[in-house]
Each structure stands twice: as C-alpha cells, then as structure tokens.
C-alpha cells in the first residue's frame, strides 16, 4: 500500500519541539509560587463581587491554557496519524518557532493580567488578534497536507486489493478536512476578537470612572466569550473524534482480517 500515515511525524519534529518549548515557558513562568501567593491572597479577601469575578476568570484562564496544551498535542497527533502527503515538507523555520513561543508567552500573560480587567482585556485582544493570522497560515498548511494526502490515496483507490482500505483512510482525511477547514474556525476567532474589544471598552469605562459594576461586567464579558467559544469547539472536537473512532475501528477490523488470510 502506497498510503502510510505516520511519516509526517518525523518530518514535523521541529514544530513539535517548538511547541514543547512553548509549554516549557508556560509551566516555568507560572510556577508554584504564583499559585501559592494567589491562594493566600484569595483566602484573605472579604466578600467583594469584583474579587470573585477575578477568581472565576483566573480559573477559566487556567483551564484555557490547559486546553491549549492538550488540544494542540491531540490535533498534531491526529494530523500525523491520518495524513501522508506526497512531495510535502512541513514548515520548520524560525518563524514557526517564534510564533509558538510568542503564543505561549501571551497565554501566560493572561494569567498575570487577570487582576486588572483593562489589562486582561488588552492582552486577551492581542491573543485573539494573533490567533487569526496564525490560524489562516495553519489552515493553508493543512489544506496542502490534505490535498496531497488525497493524491497519494488516489493511487491506492485504483488497486482492487487495497481500495477498501484506501477508502477508509480517505474517509478519515475527510473528517480532518471537515474539522480544520470546513468549520467556521476563522469566523469564530473574529467573533471572539469583536467581543473582547467590546470588553476592553467597558473596562476602560471602569478604569476612568471607578464603577465596580462596569468592572464586573467586563470580567463577565471575557468569562462568557471564553466559556462559550470553548464549548463550541469542544462540541466540534467531539463530533470529529466520534467519526474518527468509527473509521479507526473499521481499519483495525480490516487489518485483522487482512492478517488472518
């Protein structure tokens, strides 16, 4: 069989290493000391809605960082496990390394800026704005990988002995295409950016007026946009994984029958 997913993993080792450096920066900068100091500070707080809004956003931001670490590894693994593009070399220049490291720094800055709604809003807006061109660039690479993988699968589709197996790989590639390229990922990011800018405007009013309610509202805006956007993409990931699991089951059964003959 010509189509052999898995080769892309070795070719992409530079990107994987850059991602690991990004994770290292996040975990190092966060440190145990930061969490210990925040826990002590929170324990000393009197009941103040503004402080509790801060705590809620801080916890959600921590979850966001965890999801970034988990989801990026998961999605890289899926691309490595299902794609086998011909005549394709993954990007591995200093540009990709710098982008990943900057992304890790911005995510870390979100945690440290959570005490101030305006500062958090500015950092979150920068984070949201950065995601758009990065995602467009990533989608271009995924498009190339998907199209070139389909070219290789076409060779196997013409061979009667392995055509059925090739169809399963093609179905898996189509699932990845549906998740990465057909879902409104970029539109989702634009919506997040627009809402975050609105949150910044509210937090500017809080800063100038000292109105605590405006501060709570700005915290609420960032909390809701993060929560809602993560729920949406979590649903997309569940649909993707359910479909891939079914195809993987059929592939495993095909391989088992193939070896038994």
Residue pairs with C-beta under 8 A, 6 or more apart in sequence:
1 156
1 162
1 165
1 166
2 152
2 155
2 156
3 84
3 149
3 152
3 153
3 155
3 156
3 166
3 169
4 84
5 80
5 81
5 82
5 83
5 84
5 169
6 80
6 81
6 84
7 84
8 79
8 80
8 83
8 84
8 85
8 88
8 90
8 145
9 16
9 80
11 89
11 90
12 76
12 80
12 90
12 92
14 90
14 92
14 96
14 97
15 76
15 90
15 91
15 92
15 96
15 100
16 76
18 96
18 97
18 100
18 101
19 72
19 73
19 76
19 100
21 97
21 100
21 101
21 104
22 100
22 101
22 103
22 104
23 69
23 104
25 101
25 104
25 105
25 108
26 65
26 69
26 104
26 107
26 108
29 105
29 108
30 108
30 111
34 111
34 112
38 58
42 51
42 55
45 51
49 212
49 216
50 212
50 215
50 216
50 219
53 215
53 216
53 219
53 220
53 223
54 114
54 115
54 219
56 219
56 223
57 114
57 120
57 219
57 222
57 223
58 111
58 114
60 223
60 226
60 227
61 110
61 111
61 114
61 226
62 111
63 230
64 107
64 110
64 226
64 230
65 107
65 108
65 110
65 111
67 230
68 107
71 237
74 237
75 180
78 176
78 240
78 244
79 142
79 145
79 176
82 149
82 169
82 172
82 173
82 176
82 244
83 145
83 146
83 149
83 173
83 176
84 149
84 152
85 144
85 145
85 146
85 147
85 148
85 149
85 151
85 152
86 148
86 149
86 151
86 152
87 148
88 144
88 145
88 148
90 141
91 141
99 134
102 130
103 130
103 134
106 123
106 126
106 127
106 130
107 127
109 123
110 120
110 123
110 124
110 127
113 119
113 120
113 122
113 123
114 120
117 199
117 202
117 203
117 206
117 207
117 215
117 218
117 219
117 222
118 200
118 203
118 204
118 206
118 207
118 218
120 203
120 222
121 196
121 199
121 200
121 203
121 218
121 222
122 200
124 196
124 199
124 222
125 193
125 196
125 197
125 200
128 189
128 192
128 193
128 196
129 193
131 189
131 192
132 186
132 189
132 190
132 193
135 185
135 186
135 189
136 186
139 180
139 181
139 185
139 186
142 176
142 180
142 181
143 181
146 173
146 176
146 177
146 180
146 181
149 173
150 170
150 173
153 166
153 169
153 170
153 173
156 162
156 163
156 165
156 166
156 169
157 163
157 166
157 167
157 170
159 166
164 254
165 251
165 254
165 258
168 247
168 250
168 251
168 254
169 251
171 247
172 244
172 247
172 248
172 251
175 240
175 243
175 244
175 247
176 240
176 244
178 240
179 236
179 237
179 239
179 240
183 236
188 229
188 232
188 233
191 229
192 225
192 229
195 221
195 225
196 221
196 222
196 225
198 221
199 218
199 221
199 222
199 225
200 218
202 214
202 217
202 218
202 221
203 214
203 215
203 218
205 211
205 214
206 212
206 214
206 215
206 217
206 218
